[in-house]
Amino acid sequence: MLRRLPLLISLCAVVLLSACSGSTSTNFTRGEYVDGLLVGYKADSTPITATEARCFAESTVDAIGVNKLNSAGVNPATGATSKEVRTLLEADDASAAKRLGVSISKESCFKISTLLKGQISSGLPGVLDADIQCLSDGLAKDPNVRAGMVNVLIGRDVPTLLDTIKKAGGPVSAGCNVDWSNFTPASPPSGFPSGATGL
C-alpha cells in the first residue's frame, strides 16, 4: 500500500472498529454510537476533516443500523475487533456493507481523491501539487481503483489494491504529464489490510 494510506486506514479503523464487543443486547442511541466511533479520531493523522469523519461515522451507524448494533451488544465505550465489525457489515447478505459502500462511492462524506492524494505524493516526491492532484483525481475516477478503495474502507481485504493503483496510474499519468515510472509506494505495515480495516 502507499506510505500514508495506513494513517487513513487507521481513521476508518477507528470509525468502523471502535465500538463493537460482546453479544448482550444494549440500548444506545445513534448519537452515542457516532460519538463512540469518533473517540480515536486525530486530525493530524489523516486528510479527513472532523466533519468528514463524523459524516463517515454516521454513515457507518446508519448502514449497520442502531437496532442491529444494539441487538449485537455493541457498546460505544468499548474497543472492538475487526472480525466483529466485519461480521455486522457482512450480515444479511452484506446489505450493510453494500449500503456503506454506496455512501463511500457516492463520496457522500469525503472525496476518494482526497485519500489518494497523500499516498500519491509520498510515492512521487518532488512532483508539483497540481500534478499530484491531477493524478489523484484521475485515479479516483478509475472504476477498479474506486471499487478497491470502497472495499478497503468497508473492511474487506483487498491485497490487489496497490497493484490496481500502480496499473491505473500509467494511463492517468500520461494525461497529467507525470513520470509514473518513478512511483515508489511503501510496503504496508503488519495489520494492513489484513482483517477489517477502514479509514
Secondary structure by P-SEA (a helix, b strand, c coil): cccaaaaaaaaaaaacccccccccbbbbcaaaaaaaaacccccccccccaaaaaaaaaaaaaaacaaaaaaacccccccccaaaaaaaaacccaaaaaaaaaaaaacccccccccaaaaaaaacccccaaaaaaaaaaaaacaaaaaaaaaaaacccccaaaaaaaaaaaaaaaaaccccccccccccccccccccccc
